[in-house]
Amino acid sequence: MKQWFLLLFIIIVIWGCSLQEKDQLPKRLQKLKNLTVYSANEKPREVISFKKNTVYGDSKKVLIGSMGDIAVDSLGRVFIVDVQNQAIHVFQPDGQFIAQFGREGKGPSEFGFIKSLQIRKNRLYAFDSKQQKVSIFMLDTLAGDKTILLAQNRGKYQALQRAYPSIDKLYVRNNNTYVAEFILDSSPKKIKWQNFETKGLCYLLGNTGKIVSKKLIDLKKATRTLFAWPNSEALLGLHLKPFFGNALTVLSSDNSIYWAGPDYFLIKIYSPDGAYQDAFYYPHKKIPLTRESAIEAGIRDLYIRNMESMDLPRTWPVLTEMKIDDQDRLWIATTVEDMHVYEWWVLENTGELLAKFSWSRKEPIEEIKNGYMYTRETVEETGLQQIIRYRIEMN
């Protein structure tokens, strides 16, 4: 009889926990198809640690004016954008400087503004957002392969007639094609501190750079605010990312698209052609957005002074960053009560929790590859930035 009571007790506890988790799921998400809901008390399978390994940056041979995006190839070489000079610096895995290529200009291997670097197979792709082109370099020789003008046929697509005239982000796929993200806003009235929504319109580009498909995905991108600059009547639609967050997108090795918004720990998965497949969700505590927490988080004084005038959300973004490593594991940064750090979650691409760790907000994680994590850190004495490599250990 005692065994029956014990079994009944266990069933009630499990049933109660499942109800509690279901209650935590927002109503707007409960009708989402193929949704996996994980427990808020999910335990990591692994313990993760990091060991500082190598530093990349300024040296006697190279001076990087201002660091932009970075990329790491399969050999462990590190490519760093020099924003000031529109050049790309290359370092050996041990931190030794190898070469520099590229410069400001409009010709081959010249740039207006290098917004992102991506590596696919044996090529480096440098996206120039100012000139709307991608320059491709061979990794074995570092020589320029070709330059592709992007979305020159965008005028044929009606939805893009209301978009900004340029591609905001470019995602390189593993078959020499691209996903281009255009931005569409709601054309707000010119009212000081007014918020307005922007959408990301994603289209598939072929290997010649032309749009070759209908719209892949149409999702909320970010909230912008008509920010009033001090001593000026000019209003600028500014993305106050620390307060509102933004949509996060990564591509896996099979070109599947992973998307997350800032409001919930919800990851949606789309096929390479933009069809929704499934999603997973973790209940996650939301942290109240206050002036005190903004100060603790290191938000700019200009924003803090104007917080009372802004129409801000009640809570901080739940998710703030999402990366994908070379094993297709997701690395996701979440907001927690300690505003000096983010709590990072390492997940299988199906959502199972592998590990958790805390990392300083001041040291953003840029890349995870070849068993290493690469972060961007600032030397307090000089103000110069460095890329730091850490060996990842899981056990």
URBEL-V972878 format. One record per residue. N is the residue number from 0. PSI is psi in radians with two decimals (none if undefined). OMEGA is omega in radians with two decimals (999 if undefined). D_FIRST is the distance of its C-alpha to the first C-alpha in Angstrom with 1 decimal. Layout:
# URBEL-V972878
n=N psi=PSI omega=OMEGA d_first=D_FIRST
n=N psi=PSI omega=OMEGA d_first=D_FIRST
This chain:
# URBEL-V972878
n=0 psi=-0.73 omega=3.13 d_first=0.0
n=1 psi=-0.65 omega=-3.13 d_first=3.8
n=2 psi=-0.64 omega=3.11 d_first=5.3
n=3 psi=-0.73 omega=3.11 d_first=5.2
n=4 psi=-0.70 omega=3.14 d_first=6.5
n=5 psi=-0.74 omega=3.13 d_first=8.7
n=6 psi=-0.74 omega=3.13 d_first=9.9
n=7 psi=-0.70 omega=3.13 d_first=10.7
n=8 psi=-0.77 omega=-3.14 d_first=12.5
n=9 psi=-0.75 omega=3.14 d_first=14.5
n=10 psi=-0.75 omega=-3.13 d_first=15.5
n=11 psi=-0.74 omega=-3.14 d_first=16.8
n=12 psi=-0.82 omega=-3.13 d_first=18.6
n=13 psi=-0.76 omega=3.13 d_first=20.3
n=14 psi=-0.73 omega=3.13 d_first=21.2
n=15 psi=-0.70 omega=3.13 d_first=22.7
n=16 psi=-0.70 omega=-3.13 d_first=24.6
n=17 psi=-0.66 omega=3.09 d_first=26.0
n=18 psi=-0.72 omega=-3.13 d_first=27.1
n=19 psi=-0.75 omega=3.14 d_first=28.7
n=20 psi=-0.69 omega=3.14 d_first=30.7
n=21 psi=-0.67 omega=3.11 d_first=31.8
n=22 psi=-0.54 omega=-3.12 d_first=33.0
n=23 psi=-0.30 omega=-3.14 d_first=35.1
n=24 psi=2.10 omega=-3.14 d_first=36.8
n=25 psi=2.53 omega=-3.08 d_first=40.1
n=26 psi=-0.63 omega=-3.09 d_first=40.6
n=27 psi=-0.28 omega=-3.12 d_first=43.8
n=28 psi=-0.21 omega=-3.02 d_first=41.8
n=29 psi=-0.38 omega=3.14 d_first=38.9
n=30 psi=0.07 omega=-3.13 d_first=41.1
n=31 psi=2.24 omega=-3.09 d_first=42.3
n=32 psi=2.62 omega=3.07 d_first=41.8
n=33 psi=0.73 omega=-3.13 d_first=40.1
n=34 psi=2.21 omega=3.03 d_first=38.8
n=35 psi=2.15 omega=3.14 d_first=36.3
n=36 psi=2.10 omega=3.12 d_first=34.6
n=37 psi=2.79 omega=3.14 d_first=33.5
n=38 psi=2.54 omega=3.05 d_first=31.3
n=39 psi=-0.35 omega=-3.12 d_first=33.3
n=40 psi=0.36 omega=3.14 d_first=31.3
n=41 psi=2.31 omega=-3.11 d_first=32.3
n=42 psi=2.40 omega=3.10 d_first=33.1
n=43 psi=2.52 omega=3.10 d_first=36.3
n=44 psi=-0.47 omega=-3.02 d_first=36.2
n=45 psi=2.74 omega=2.95 d_first=39.4
n=46 psi=2.21 omega=-3.05 d_first=41.1
n=47 psi=2.50 omega=3.09 d_first=44.7
n=48 psi=2.88 omega=-3.06 d_first=47.8
n=49 psi=2.48 omega=3.11 d_first=51.6
n=50 psi=2.09 omega=-3.13 d_first=54.6
n=51 psi=2.35 omega=-2.94 d_first=58.0
n=52 psi=-0.94 omega=-3.00 d_first=60.3
n=53 psi=2.64 omega=3.11 d_first=63.5
n=54 psi=2.37 omega=3.11 d_first=65.6
n=55 psi=2.35 omega=3.11 d_first=67.7
n=56 psi=-2.58 omega=-3.08 d_first=70.4
n=57 psi=2.52 omega=3.09 d_first=73.9
n=58 psi=-3.06 omega=3.10 d_first=76.0
n=59 psi=-0.48 omega=-3.09 d_first=79.6
n=60 psi=-0.39 omega=-3.05 d_first=79.9
n=61 psi=2.43 omega=3.06 d_first=78.1
n=62 psi=2.02 omega=-3.12 d_first=77.7
n=63 psi=2.04 omega=-3.08 d_first=75.2
n=64 psi=-0.89 omega=3.13 d_first=76.4
n=65 psi=2.12 omega=-3.06 d_first=73.1
n=66 psi=2.31 omega=3.01 d_first=70.0
n=67 psi=-2.42 omega=-3.09 d_first=68.6
n=68 psi=2.82 omega=3.09 d_first=65.9
n=69 psi=2.84 omega=3.01 d_first=65.0
n=70 psi=2.71 omega=-3.13 d_first=64.0
n=71 psi=2.30 omega=3.13 d_first=63.0
n=72 psi=-3.14 omega=-3.06 d_first=63.8
n=73 psi=-0.33 omega=3.10 d_first=62.1
n=74 psi=-0.12 omega=-3.12 d_first=64.5
n=75 psi=0.09 omega=3.07 d_first=63.4
n=76 psi=2.51 omega=-3.07 d_first=66.6
n=77 psi=2.24 omega=3.12 d_first=66.4
n=78 psi=2.18 omega=-3.07 d_first=68.5
n=79 psi=2.26 omega=3.10 d_first=69.1
n=80 psi=2.32 omega=2.99 d_first=71.0
n=81 psi=1.76 omega=-3.05 d_first=73.9
n=82 psi=-0.70 omega=-3.07 d_first=74.0
n=83 psi=-0.68 omega=-3.08 d_first=77.3
n=84 psi=-0.01 omega=-3.11 d_first=79.2
n=85 psi=0.88 omega=3.12 d_first=77.2
n=86 psi=2.90 omega=3.11 d_first=76.8
n=87 psi=2.17 omega=3.12 d_first=74.0
n=88 psi=2.45 omega=-3.09 d_first=73.7
n=89 psi=2.34 omega=-3.12 d_first=72.1
n=90 psi=2.53 omega=2.99 d_first=70.6
n=91 psi=2.81 omega=3.09 d_first=69.6
n=92 psi=-0.50 omega=-3.13 d_first=66.0
n=93 psi=0.08 omega=3.09 d_first=67.3
n=94 psi=-0.12 omega=3.14 d_first=68.8
n=95 psi=2.38 omega=3.12 d_first=72.4
n=96 psi=2.36 omega=3.13 d_first=74.4
n=97 psi=-1.02 omega=-2.99 d_first=75.5
n=98 psi=2.93 omega=3.03 d_first=77.2
n=99 psi=2.41 omega=3.06 d_first=77.8
n=100 psi=2.79 omega=-3.09 d_first=78.5
n=101 psi=2.70 omega=3.08 d_first=79.0
n=102 psi=3.03 omega=3.13 d_first=81.0
n=103 psi=2.40 omega=-3.13 d_first=81.6
n=104 psi=-3.02 omega=-3.08 d_first=83.5
n=105 psi=0.08 omega=-3.11 d_first=83.4
n=106 psi=-2.97 omega=3.08 d_first=84.2
n=107 psi=2.41 omega=-3.14 d_first=82.1
n=108 psi=0.41 omega=3.05 d_first=79.7
n=109 psi=2.68 omega=-2.96 d_first=80.6
n=110 psi=2.67 omega=2.94 d_first=78.3
n=111 psi=-0.82 omega=3.05 d_first=78.3
n=112 psi=1.98 omega=3.11 d_first=74.8
n=113 psi=1.89 omega=-3.10 d_first=72.2
n=114 psi=-0.61 omega=-3.10 d_first=68.9
n=115 psi=2.65 omega=3.01 d_first=66.6
n=116 psi=2.40 omega=3.07 d_first=66.5
n=117 psi=2.54 omega=3.13 d_first=64.3
n=118 psi=2.24 omega=3.06 d_first=64.3
n=119 psi=2.08 omega=-3.13 d_first=63.5
n=120 psi=-2.06 omega=-3.04 d_first=64.2
n=121 psi=0.47 omega=-3.11 d_first=67.7
n=122 psi=2.59 omega=3.03 d_first=68.9
n=123 psi=2.26 omega=-3.14 d_first=68.9
n=124 psi=2.11 omega=3.11 d_first=69.0
n=125 psi=1.98 omega=-3.11 d_first=70.6
n=126 psi=2.08 omega=3.11 d_first=70.1
n=127 psi=1.79 omega=-3.06 d_first=73.1
n=128 psi=-0.44 omega=-3.13 d_first=72.0
n=129 psi=-0.75 omega=-3.12 d_first=75.5
n=130 psi=0.02 omega=3.08 d_first=77.3
n=131 psi=0.96 omega=3.12 d_first=74.3
n=132 psi=2.84 omega=3.03 d_first=74.5
n=133 psi=2.26 omega=3.10 d_first=72.6
n=134 psi=2.30 omega=-3.04 d_first=74.4
n=135 psi=2.29 omega=-3.12 d_first=73.1
n=136 psi=2.50 omega=3.08 d_first=73.8
n=137 psi=2.26 omega=-3.08 d_first=73.4
n=138 psi=-0.50 omega=-3.09 d_first=71.2
n=139 psi=-0.55 omega=-3.11 d_first=73.1
n=140 psi=-0.25 omega=-3.04 d_first=76.5
n=141 psi=0.28 omega=3.11 d_first=75.6
n=142 psi=2.61 omega=3.09 d_first=78.3
n=143 psi=2.33 omega=3.13 d_first=78.1
n=144 psi=-1.01 omega=3.11 d_first=77.2
n=145 psi=2.88 omega=3.09 d_first=77.6
n=146 psi=2.33 omega=-3.08 d_first=77.2
n=147 psi=2.17 omega=3.02 d_first=75.6
n=148 psi=2.40 omega=-2.96 d_first=76.3
n=149 psi=2.38 omega=2.98 d_first=73.2
n=150 psi=0.76 omega=3.11 d_first=72.6
n=151 psi=-0.29 omega=3.13 d_first=76.3
n=152 psi=0.38 omega=-3.07 d_first=75.5
n=153 psi=-0.39 omega=-3.13 d_first=73.2
n=154 psi=-0.29 omega=3.12 d_first=75.7
n=155 psi=-0.16 omega=-3.04 d_first=74.7
n=156 psi=1.99 omega=-3.01 d_first=71.2
n=157 psi=-0.67 omega=-3.09 d_first=71.2
n=158 psi=-0.43 omega=-3.11 d_first=68.0
n=159 psi=-0.07 omega=3.14 d_first=69.7
n=160 psi=-0.39 omega=3.11 d_first=72.7
n=161 psi=0.06 omega=-3.14 d_first=70.9
n=162 psi=2.84 omega=2.98 d_first=69.4
n=163 psi=2.66 omega=-3.01 d_first=71.0
n=164 psi=0.04 omega=-3.07 d_first=73.7
n=165 psi=2.79 omega=3.03 d_first=72.0
n=166 psi=2.29 omega=-3.14 d_first=68.9
n=167 psi=-0.77 omega=3.13 d_first=66.6
n=168 psi=2.58 omega=3.12 d_first=64.4
n=169 psi=2.24 omega=3.12 d_first=64.7
n=170 psi=2.11 omega=-3.12 d_first=62.0
n=171 psi=2.25 omega=3.12 d_first=63.3
n=172 psi=2.94 omega=-3.05 d_first=61.4
n=173 psi=0.06 omega=3.13 d_first=61.3
n=174 psi=0.50 omega=3.10 d_first=63.8
n=175 psi=0.43 omega=2.98 d_first=66.7
n=176 psi=3.11 omega=-2.97 d_first=65.8
n=177 psi=2.68 omega=2.89 d_first=64.8
n=178 psi=2.11 omega=-3.13 d_first=62.6
n=179 psi=2.35 omega=-3.14 d_first=64.8
n=180 psi=2.03 omega=3.04 d_first=63.4
n=181 psi=2.79 omega=-3.11 d_first=65.8
n=182 psi=2.32 omega=3.10 d_first=65.2
n=183 psi=2.20 omega=3.12 d_first=65.5
n=184 psi=3.09 omega=-3.04 d_first=65.7
n=185 psi=0.24 omega=3.08 d_first=65.8
n=186 psi=1.19 omega=-3.04 d_first=69.4
n=187 psi=2.80 omega=2.96 d_first=68.8
n=188 psi=2.72 omega=-3.09 d_first=71.4
n=189 psi=1.28 omega=3.13 d_first=73.0
n=190 psi=2.22 omega=-3.10 d_first=71.1
n=191 psi=2.29 omega=3.10 d_first=70.6
n=192 psi=0.15 omega=3.12 d_first=66.9
n=193 psi=2.42 omega=3.04 d_first=65.8
n=194 psi=2.59 omega=3.04 d_first=62.9
n=195 psi=2.67 omega=-3.06 d_first=63.0
n=196 psi=2.56 omega=3.00 d_first=60.8
n=197 psi=2.58 omega=3.11 d_first=61.9
n=198 psi=2.62 omega=3.03 d_first=60.5
n=199 psi=2.11 omega=3.10 d_first=60.6
n=200 psi=1.99 omega=-3.07 d_first=62.1
n=201 psi=2.29 omega=3.11 d_first=61.5
n=202 psi=2.64 omega=3.09 d_first=63.8
n=203 psi=2.28 omega=3.06 d_first=64.1
n=204 psi=2.44 omega=3.08 d_first=67.4
n=205 psi=-3.10 omega=-3.08 d_first=68.9
n=206 psi=-0.14 omega=3.04 d_first=70.4
n=207 psi=-0.08 omega=3.12 d_first=73.7
n=208 psi=-0.10 omega=-3.13 d_first=72.2
n=209 psi=2.62 omega=3.05 d_first=72.5
n=210 psi=2.26 omega=-3.05 d_first=69.7
n=211 psi=0.13 omega=-3.11 d_first=68.6
n=212 psi=2.91 omega=2.96 d_first=65.7
n=213 psi=3.02 omega=-3.13 d_first=64.5
n=214 psi=2.26 omega=3.13 d_first=62.5
n=215 psi=-0.95 omega=-3.06 d_first=59.3
n=216 psi=2.48 omega=3.09 d_first=57.3
n=217 psi=1.76 omega=-3.03 d_first=58.1
n=218 psi=2.74 omega=3.05 d_first=55.9
n=219 psi=2.32 omega=-3.12 d_first=56.3
n=220 psi=-0.96 omega=-3.06 d_first=57.9
n=221 psi=2.90 omega=2.99 d_first=58.4
n=222 psi=2.26 omega=3.08 d_first=59.4
n=223 psi=2.76 omega=-3.10 d_first=63.0
n=224 psi=2.38 omega=3.05 d_first=64.7
n=225 psi=1.60 omega=-3.02 d_first=68.4
n=226 psi=2.36 omega=3.13 d_first=69.1
n=227 psi=1.99 omega=3.14 d_first=72.2
n=228 psi=2.55 omega=-3.12 d_first=73.9
n=229 psi=2.40 omega=3.08 d_first=75.5
n=230 psi=0.57 omega=-3.14 d_first=79.1
n=231 psi=2.57 omega=3.07 d_first=79.1
n=232 psi=-0.05 omega=-3.11 d_first=78.6
n=233 psi=2.37 omega=3.09 d_first=77.3
n=234 psi=2.34 omega=-3.13 d_first=73.8
n=235 psi=2.29 omega=3.09 d_first=71.8
n=236 psi=1.61 omega=-3.00 d_first=68.7
n=237 psi=2.41 omega=3.08 d_first=66.7
n=238 psi=1.78 omega=3.12 d_first=63.3
n=239 psi=1.26 omega=-2.99 d_first=61.6
n=240 psi=-0.72 omega=-3.13 d_first=59.0
n=241 psi=-0.58 omega=-3.10 d_first=57.3
n=242 psi=-0.72 omega=-3.01 d_first=56.5
n=243 psi=-0.35 omega=-3.04 d_first=55.8
n=244 psi=-2.96 omega=3.09 d_first=54.9
n=245 psi=2.93 omega=3.11 d_first=55.7
n=246 psi=2.55 omega=-3.09 d_first=54.4
n=247 psi=2.32 omega=-3.09 d_first=53.7
n=248 psi=2.35 omega=3.01 d_first=54.4
n=249 psi=2.75 omega=3.09 d_first=54.3
n=250 psi=2.39 omega=3.10 d_first=54.9
n=251 psi=3.09 omega=-3.10 d_first=53.0
n=252 psi=-0.41 omega=3.10 d_first=54.8
n=253 psi=0.25 omega=3.09 d_first=54.4
n=254 psi=0.21 omega=2.99 d_first=55.9
n=255 psi=2.60 omega=-3.08 d_first=52.7
n=256 psi=2.18 omega=3.08 d_first=53.0
n=257 psi=2.22 omega=-3.08 d_first=50.3
n=258 psi=2.46 omega=3.07 d_first=50.8
n=259 psi=2.47 omega=3.01 d_first=49.2
n=260 psi=3.00 omega=-3.09 d_first=50.3
n=261 psi=-0.23 omega=-2.94 d_first=50.2
n=262 psi=-0.41 omega=-3.12 d_first=47.8
n=263 psi=2.80 omega=3.01 d_first=44.5
n=264 psi=1.27 omega=-3.08 d_first=42.9
n=265 psi=2.16 omega=3.12 d_first=43.4
n=266 psi=2.14 omega=3.08 d_first=45.1
n=267 psi=2.48 omega=-3.11 d_first=46.6
n=268 psi=2.24 omega=-3.14 d_first=47.7
n=269 psi=2.61 omega=3.08 d_first=50.8
n=270 psi=2.91 omega=3.12 d_first=52.4
n=271 psi=-0.44 omega=3.12 d_first=55.9
n=272 psi=0.20 omega=3.02 d_first=57.4
n=273 psi=0.12 omega=3.13 d_first=55.6
n=274 psi=2.28 omega=3.10 d_first=52.9
n=275 psi=2.37 omega=-3.14 d_first=49.6
n=276 psi=-1.09 omega=-3.14 d_first=46.8
n=277 psi=-3.09 omega=-3.09 d_first=43.6
n=278 psi=2.83 omega=3.01 d_first=42.6
n=279 psi=2.68 omega=-2.98 d_first=39.9
n=280 psi=2.41 omega=3.00 d_first=39.0
n=281 psi=2.24 omega=2.97 d_first=37.6
n=282 psi=2.37 omega=-3.08 d_first=36.9
n=283 psi=2.34 omega=-3.11 d_first=39.4
n=284 psi=2.31 omega=3.08 d_first=40.4
n=285 psi=2.41 omega=-3.06 d_first=43.9
n=286 psi=2.20 omega=-3.14 d_first=46.3
n=287 psi=2.40 omega=3.11 d_first=48.6
n=288 psi=1.95 omega=3.14 d_first=52.3
n=289 psi=2.90 omega=3.09 d_first=54.4
n=290 psi=-0.69 omega=-3.13 d_first=57.8
n=291 psi=-0.76 omega=-3.13 d_first=56.3
n=292 psi=-0.52 omega=3.09 d_first=54.0
n=293 psi=-0.69 omega=3.09 d_first=57.0
n=294 psi=-0.77 omega=-3.14 d_first=59.1
n=295 psi=-0.59 omega=-3.11 d_first=56.3
n=296 psi=-0.13 omega=3.12 d_first=56.1
n=297 psi=0.48 omega=3.11 d_first=59.9
n=298 psi=2.57 omega=-3.11 d_first=60.9
n=299 psi=2.45 omega=-3.13 d_first=64.7
n=300 psi=-0.64 omega=3.14 d_first=66.4
n=301 psi=-0.71 omega=3.12 d_first=68.2
n=302 psi=-0.73 omega=-3.11 d_first=64.9
n=303 psi=-0.69 omega=-3.13 d_first=63.4
n=304 psi=-0.43 omega=-3.08 d_first=66.5
n=305 psi=0.18 omega=-3.08 d_first=66.1
n=306 psi=-0.65 omega=-3.11 d_first=62.4
n=307 psi=-0.42 omega=3.13 d_first=62.9
n=308 psi=-0.33 omega=-3.07 d_first=65.2
n=309 psi=2.67 omega=3.02 d_first=62.9
n=310 psi=1.47 omega=-3.01 d_first=60.2
n=311 psi=2.70 omega=3.02 d_first=57.4
n=312 psi=2.81 omega=-3.12 d_first=53.8
n=313 psi=-0.40 omega=-3.07 d_first=51.3
n=314 psi=2.79 omega=3.07 d_first=49.5
n=315 psi=2.76 omega=3.04 d_first=50.6
n=316 psi=2.43 omega=3.10 d_first=50.2
n=317 psi=-0.84 omega=3.12 d_first=46.7
n=318 psi=2.40 omega=-3.09 d_first=48.3
n=319 psi=-0.35 omega=-3.12 d_first=51.7
n=320 psi=2.61 omega=3.07 d_first=52.4
n=321 psi=2.23 omega=3.08 d_first=51.2
n=322 psi=2.81 omega=3.02 d_first=52.6
n=323 psi=2.32 omega=-3.07 d_first=51.9
n=324 psi=-3.09 omega=-3.07 d_first=52.5
n=325 psi=0.03 omega=3.00 d_first=53.9
n=326 psi=0.24 omega=-3.13 d_first=50.4
n=327 psi=0.46 omega=3.00 d_first=49.7
n=328 psi=2.50 omega=3.14 d_first=47.2
n=329 psi=2.36 omega=3.07 d_first=47.3
n=330 psi=2.01 omega=-2.97 d_first=48.1
n=331 psi=2.23 omega=3.14 d_first=47.5
n=332 psi=2.29 omega=-3.14 d_first=48.5
n=333 psi=2.67 omega=3.09 d_first=46.6
n=334 psi=2.32 omega=3.11 d_first=47.5
n=335 psi=3.11 omega=-3.04 d_first=45.6
n=336 psi=-0.59 omega=3.07 d_first=46.2
n=337 psi=1.80 omega=-3.02 d_first=48.5
n=338 psi=0.01 omega=3.07 d_first=51.6
n=339 psi=-0.27 omega=-3.04 d_first=53.4
n=340 psi=2.88 omega=2.85 d_first=51.2
n=341 psi=2.57 omega=2.97 d_first=49.4
n=342 psi=2.05 omega=-3.13 d_first=46.0
n=343 psi=2.39 omega=3.07 d_first=46.4
n=344 psi=2.34 omega=3.05 d_first=43.6
n=345 psi=2.12 omega=-3.02 d_first=44.1
n=346 psi=2.61 omega=2.86 d_first=42.5
n=347 psi=2.77 omega=-3.10 d_first=42.5
n=348 psi=-0.11 omega=3.03 d_first=44.5
n=349 psi=-0.06 omega=3.04 d_first=41.4
n=350 psi=-0.23 omega=-3.11 d_first=40.0
n=351 psi=2.39 omega=-3.08 d_first=37.6
n=352 psi=2.14 omega=3.10 d_first=38.1
n=353 psi=-0.84 omega=-3.04 d_first=39.8
n=354 psi=2.82 omega=3.04 d_first=41.0
n=355 psi=2.60 omega=3.03 d_first=42.1
n=356 psi=2.73 omega=3.08 d_first=45.0
n=357 psi=2.50 omega=-3.13 d_first=47.3
n=358 psi=2.48 omega=-3.06 d_first=51.1
n=359 psi=2.42 omega=3.05 d_first=54.0
n=360 psi=-0.49 omega=-3.07 d_first=55.3
n=361 psi=-0.08 omega=-3.10 d_first=58.8
n=362 psi=1.24 omega=-3.05 d_first=58.2
n=363 psi=2.47 omega=3.10 d_first=57.4
n=364 psi=2.20 omega=-3.05 d_first=56.0
n=365 psi=-0.64 omega=-3.01 d_first=58.5
n=366 psi=2.57 omega=3.03 d_first=57.4
n=367 psi=2.03 omega=-3.06 d_first=54.8
n=368 psi=2.57 omega=3.06 d_first=56.1
n=369 psi=0.48 omega=-3.13 d_first=56.4
n=370 psi=0.24 omega=3.14 d_first=53.6
n=371 psi=2.69 omega=3.01 d_first=55.4
n=372 psi=2.36 omega=-3.11 d_first=55.2
n=373 psi=2.20 omega=-3.12 d_first=58.5
n=374 psi=2.82 omega=3.08 d_first=58.9
n=375 psi=2.12 omega=-3.09 d_first=61.8
n=376 psi=2.63 omega=-3.10 d_first=62.7
n=377 psi=2.29 omega=3.09 d_first=65.7
n=378 psi=2.04 omega=-3.03 d_first=67.7
n=379 psi=-0.66 omega=-3.06 d_first=68.1
n=380 psi=-0.62 omega=-3.04 d_first=71.5
n=381 psi=-0.34 omega=-3.06 d_first=73.1
n=382 psi=0.02 omega=-3.13 d_first=71.0
n=383 psi=2.57 omega=3.13 d_first=71.1
n=384 psi=2.64 omega=3.08 d_first=68.1
n=385 psi=2.68 omega=2.96 d_first=66.7
n=386 psi=2.20 omega=-3.11 d_first=64.2
n=387 psi=2.31 omega=3.10 d_first=61.8
n=388 psi=2.32 omega=3.10 d_first=59.8
n=389 psi=2.36 omega=3.03 d_first=56.5
n=390 psi=2.32 omega=3.14 d_first=54.7
n=391 psi=2.26 omega=3.09 d_first=51.1
n=392 psi=2.16 omega=3.09 d_first=48.6
n=393 psi=2.32 omega=3.07 d_first=45.0
n=394 psi=none omega=999 d_first=42.4
